[in-house]
Amino acid sequence: MDFGTVLIISAVVAAVIMLLGIADVLRLGRERFLAAGRRRTDWILLIIFVGPPAVLLYAAAVRPQLVHPDRYADDPAEVPRSTVASGNLQ
């Protein structure tokens, strides 16, 4: 395999990772981002301009806060009921 083939495969893999990251940001919805104090547009732009490292940062640091806001709230009473799964909050 020559360098050109490796470069093309790497570019395709990076593009797929970026598209999956953007799809996940869009899938979660604006309300969850607002409840977590984050802006969805910022993460989409960061993924577009930085690439796969931004997707890794999003997946490791931001996505858990959006999916499970009750785990990251200082006071569980502050978490909006629409973002918390029923029965998980005590």
C-alpha positions as CSV (number, residue, x, y, z in Angstrom):
1,M,0.0,0.0,0.0
2,D,1.5,3.3,-1.0
3,F,1.2,6.7,0.8
4,G,-1.6,8.0,-1.3
5,T,-3.9,5.0,-0.5
6,V,-3.2,5.4,3.3
7,L,-3.9,9.1,3.0
8,I,-7.2,8.5,1.3
9,I,-8.3,5.9,3.8
10,S,-7.4,8.1,6.7
11,A,-9.3,11.0,5.2
12,V,-12.4,8.8,4.7
13,V,-12.2,7.5,8.2
14,A,-11.8,11.1,9.6
15,A,-14.8,12.2,7.6
16,V,-17.0,9.4,8.8
17,I,-16.0,10.1,12.4
18,M,-16.9,13.8,11.9
19,L,-20.2,13.0,10.3
20,L,-21.1,10.6,13.1
21,G,-20.2,13.3,15.7
22,I,-22.3,16.0,14.0
23,A,-25.2,13.5,13.7
24,D,-25.0,12.8,17.4
25,V,-25.0,16.5,18.2
26,L,-28.0,17.1,16.1
27,R,-29.8,14.0,17.4
28,L,-29.6,15.1,21.0
29,G,-31.6,18.3,20.4
30,R,-31.2,21.9,21.4
31,E,-33.1,21.6,24.7
32,R,-30.5,19.3,26.2
33,F,-27.7,21.6,25.2
34,L,-29.5,24.6,26.7
35,A,-30.2,22.7,29.9
36,A,-26.5,21.9,30.2
37,G,-25.5,25.5,29.5
38,R,-23.8,24.6,26.2
39,R,-24.4,25.7,22.6
40,R,-25.0,23.1,19.9
41,T,-23.7,25.4,17.2
42,D,-20.3,25.8,18.9
43,W,-19.8,22.0,18.9
44,I,-20.8,21.6,15.3
45,L,-18.4,24.3,14.2
46,L,-15.7,22.8,16.4
47,I,-16.1,19.4,14.9
48,I,-16.0,20.8,11.4
49,F,-12.9,22.9,11.9
50,V,-10.9,20.6,14.3
51,G,-12.1,17.2,13.2
52,P,-11.9,13.9,15.0
53,P,-10.1,15.2,18.1
54,A,-13.2,17.5,18.7
55,V,-15.5,14.5,18.3
56,L,-13.4,12.6,21.0
57,L,-13.6,15.7,23.3
58,Y,-17.4,15.9,22.8
59,A,-17.9,12.2,23.4
60,A,-15.8,12.2,26.5
61,A,-16.6,15.5,28.2
62,V,-19.9,16.9,26.9
63,R,-22.1,14.0,25.7
64,P,-22.3,12.3,29.2
65,Q,-23.6,15.6,30.7
66,L,-26.3,15.8,28.0
67,V,-27.4,12.2,28.3
68,H,-27.3,12.0,32.1
69,P,-27.8,15.5,33.5
70,D,-28.8,14.2,36.9
71,R,-25.3,12.8,37.5
72,Y,-23.7,16.2,36.9
73,A,-26.1,18.5,38.7
74,D,-24.9,20.1,42.0
75,D,-28.4,20.0,43.3
76,P,-30.7,17.3,41.7
77,A,-33.7,19.6,42.2
78,E,-32.2,22.0,39.7
79,V,-32.4,19.4,36.8
80,P,-35.4,20.1,34.6
81,R,-37.8,17.2,34.8
82,S,-38.0,16.9,31.0
83,T,-34.3,15.9,30.9
84,V,-34.3,13.3,33.6
85,A,-35.5,9.8,33.1
86,S,-38.4,9.0,35.5
87,G,-37.4,7.1,38.6
88,N,-33.7,7.7,38.4
89,L,-33.6,10.8,40.5
90,Q,-33.8,10.4,44.2
